[in-house]
Each structure stands twice: as C-alpha cells, then as structure tokens.
Amino acid sequence: MSTDNDNKENELNVIDLAKNYDWSATCLGPMDSWEPSFRTVVADTEFGR
C-alpha cells in the first residue's frame, strides 16, 4: 500500500523526467519554443510545481 510520501516521491520523479526530457528530439521541439499557453498547460501546471 502506498503512502502520501510514496506518491509525492513518484510525482517528483515524473516532474524531473519531464523537465529533463530532450523535447527537441520530438515533433514538439524544445520546450522554450513552445507557445506560452501550451507551456503553461504542460509545464507550469503539471511539471512546474
């Protein structure tokens, strides 16, 4: 059974993976080239905590 601490640790791992992912190798391109609204939805809400 997972605890709140386990869930927070898993969430941080996902955030780190997303922030460190090489988005430039995808059709989305580098994160800094994304439209601000898209970056807000993807990075600031989920990964930018």
Secondary structure, DSSP 4 states (H G I P E B T S, - for coil): ---HHHHHHHHHHHHHHHHHS-GGGSTT--GGGS-HHHHIIIIIIII--
